[in-house]
Amino acid sequence: MPGLNLGGMGSVRASVGSGFSSSGSAPVTATQAAFGPGYGGGMPSTGNALAPNDPFGVCLWTAVAAAIVLLVIRHSLPA
């Protein structure tokens, strides 16, 4: 994989490469190059964007849960 490769004992080395297998075709758009050849692009539906199956969804629901926990703790403290 191209980029920086972190090794044991703090070693770092740079490698170059296309990042795509030779049997596959090159990405057509920048979006496909950034997110993978299976990414179709376009605007995802609201349900897909809020599902916890990608980084945005996980962060969103973690933040919602953290806010709820903080509210419960706040209301449980004496005045």
Residue frames as qw, qx, qy, qz and C-alpha x, y, z in Angstrom:
[[0.000, 0.892, 0.453, 0.000, 0.00, 0.00, 0.00],
 [0.415, 0.516, -0.046, 0.748, 1.45, 3.41, -0.86],
 [0.345, -0.852, -0.028, -0.393, 2.18, 5.99, 1.79],
 [0.067, -0.608, 0.669, -0.422, 3.89, 5.76, 5.15],
 [0.843, -0.169, -0.504, -0.085, 4.26, 2.32, 6.66],
 [0.369, -0.705, 0.447, -0.408, 4.82, 2.18, 10.40],
 [0.756, 0.132, -0.636, 0.086, 6.95, -0.69, 11.59],
 [0.769, -0.547, -0.289, 0.159, 8.05, -2.05, 14.92],
 [0.622, -0.358, -0.092, 0.691, 10.42, -0.11, 17.18],
 [0.030, 0.827, 0.120, -0.549, 9.26, 3.20, 15.70],
 [0.327, -0.161, 0.602, 0.711, 10.54, 2.64, 12.19],
 [0.487, 0.699, 0.284, -0.439, 8.80, 4.47, 9.38],
 [0.350, -0.149, 0.647, 0.661, 9.33, 3.96, 5.68],
 [0.481, 0.521, 0.001, -0.705, 7.72, 5.44, 2.62],
 [0.457, 0.092, 0.831, 0.305, 6.49, 3.23, -0.17],
 [0.354, 0.384, -0.228, -0.822, 5.13, 4.08, -3.57],
 [0.168, 0.172, 0.948, 0.209, 2.59, 2.24, -5.63],
 [0.249, -0.270, -0.463, -0.806, -0.72, 2.65, -7.31],
 [0.350, -0.035, 0.609, -0.711, -2.73, 1.11, -4.49],
 [0.806, 0.253, 0.065, -0.532, -4.86, -0.82, -6.98],
 [0.723, -0.109, 0.664, 0.159, -4.41, -4.38, -8.12],
 [0.017, -0.341, 0.623, 0.703, -3.21, -4.92, -11.63],
 [0.111, 0.308, 0.916, 0.232, -6.27, -7.04, -12.46],
 [0.084, 0.770, 0.546, -0.319, -8.68, -4.17, -11.64],
 [0.373, 0.685, 0.259, 0.570, -9.21, -1.03, -13.63],
 [0.276, 0.045, -0.259, 0.924, -7.96, 2.37, -12.59],
 [0.055, 0.622, 0.600, -0.501, -10.46, 4.61, -10.78],
 [0.288, 0.622, 0.498, 0.530, -12.54, 6.79, -13.06],
 [0.142, -0.876, -0.114, -0.447, -13.27, 9.63, -10.64],
 [0.126, 0.504, -0.571, 0.635, -11.48, 11.18, -7.69],
 [0.689, -0.346, 0.260, -0.582, -14.25, 9.90, -5.42],
 [0.985, 0.052, -0.150, -0.070, -13.61, 6.33, -6.51],
 [0.585, 0.450, -0.481, 0.474, -9.88, 6.86, -5.99],
 [0.154, -0.497, 0.480, -0.706, -10.45, 8.21, -2.47],
 [0.657, -0.208, 0.427, -0.586, -13.15, 5.84, -1.21],
 [0.472, -0.088, 0.875, 0.064, -12.63, 2.71, -3.30],
 [0.106, 0.051, -0.707, -0.697, -13.82, 1.38, -6.63],
 [0.117, -0.446, -0.885, -0.063, -17.18, 0.19, -5.23],
 [0.010, -0.538, -0.399, 0.742, -18.22, 3.65, -4.08],
 [0.338, 0.604, 0.627, 0.359, -20.86, 5.02, -6.37],
 [0.151, 0.048, -0.021, 0.987, -20.76, 8.57, -5.12],
 [0.311, -0.545, -0.485, -0.609, -23.77, 10.79, -4.98],
 [0.324, -0.427, 0.379, -0.754, -25.69, 11.84, -1.93],
 [0.217, -0.096, -0.962, 0.135, -26.47, 8.96, 0.44],
 [0.447, -0.602, -0.483, -0.452, -29.97, 8.61, 1.78],
 [0.335, -0.663, 0.319, -0.588, -30.67, 9.85, 5.30],
 [0.933, -0.297, 0.082, -0.185, -31.13, 6.32, 6.60],
 [0.888, 0.227, -0.164, 0.365, -27.79, 5.20, 5.24],
 [0.247, 0.655, -0.304, 0.646, -26.00, 8.28, 6.57],
 [0.483, -0.593, 0.316, -0.561, -27.31, 7.76, 10.11],
 [0.975, -0.111, -0.183, -0.055, -26.66, 4.01, 10.27],
 [0.434, -0.776, 0.456, 0.045, -23.73, 3.07, 12.51],
 [0.926, 0.132, 0.283, 0.210, -21.94, 1.18, 9.75],
 [0.577, 0.568, -0.027, 0.586, -19.51, 3.93, 8.74],
 [0.434, -0.036, -0.384, 0.814, -17.36, 6.43, 10.66],
 [0.195, -0.312, -0.046, -0.929, -19.94, 9.24, 10.52],
 [0.696, -0.408, -0.407, -0.428, -22.72, 7.06, 11.90],
 [0.727, -0.233, -0.514, 0.391, -20.54, 5.66, 14.67],
 [0.260, 0.075, -0.260, 0.927, -19.42, 9.17, 15.71],
 [0.370, -0.378, -0.211, -0.822, -22.97, 10.49, 15.56],
 [0.765, -0.427, -0.412, -0.252, -24.47, 7.79, 17.76],
 [0.645, -0.129, -0.460, 0.596, -21.50, 7.87, 20.15],
 [0.064, 0.203, -0.143, 0.967, -22.02, 11.61, 20.59],
 [0.568, -0.416, -0.291, -0.648, -25.76, 11.14, 21.16],
 [0.802, -0.332, -0.487, 0.101, -25.11, 8.43, 23.77],
 [0.487, 0.003, -0.369, 0.791, -22.45, 10.57, 25.48],
 [0.177, -0.335, -0.007, -0.925, -24.83, 13.54, 25.66],
 [0.719, -0.426, -0.373, -0.403, -27.55, 11.36, 27.19],
 [0.751, -0.213, -0.476, 0.405, -25.11, 9.94, 29.76],
 [0.268, 0.135, -0.252, 0.920, -23.96, 13.45, 30.69],
 [0.414, -0.407, -0.156, -0.799, -27.57, 14.61, 31.10],
 [0.799, -0.383, -0.451, -0.104, -28.36, 11.63, 33.33],
 [0.620, -0.101, -0.414, 0.658, -25.30, 12.33, 35.47],
 [0.036, 0.288, -0.073, 0.954, -26.18, 16.03, 35.67],
 [0.575, -0.432, -0.226, -0.657, -29.73, 15.36, 36.82],
 [0.821, -0.303, -0.476, 0.091, -28.60, 12.77, 39.36],
 [0.424, 0.154, -0.412, 0.792, -26.29, 15.21, 41.18],
 [0.231, -0.701, -0.566, 0.366, -27.62, 17.00, 44.24],
 [0.184, 0.886, 0.230, 0.358, -28.51, 20.67, 43.79]]
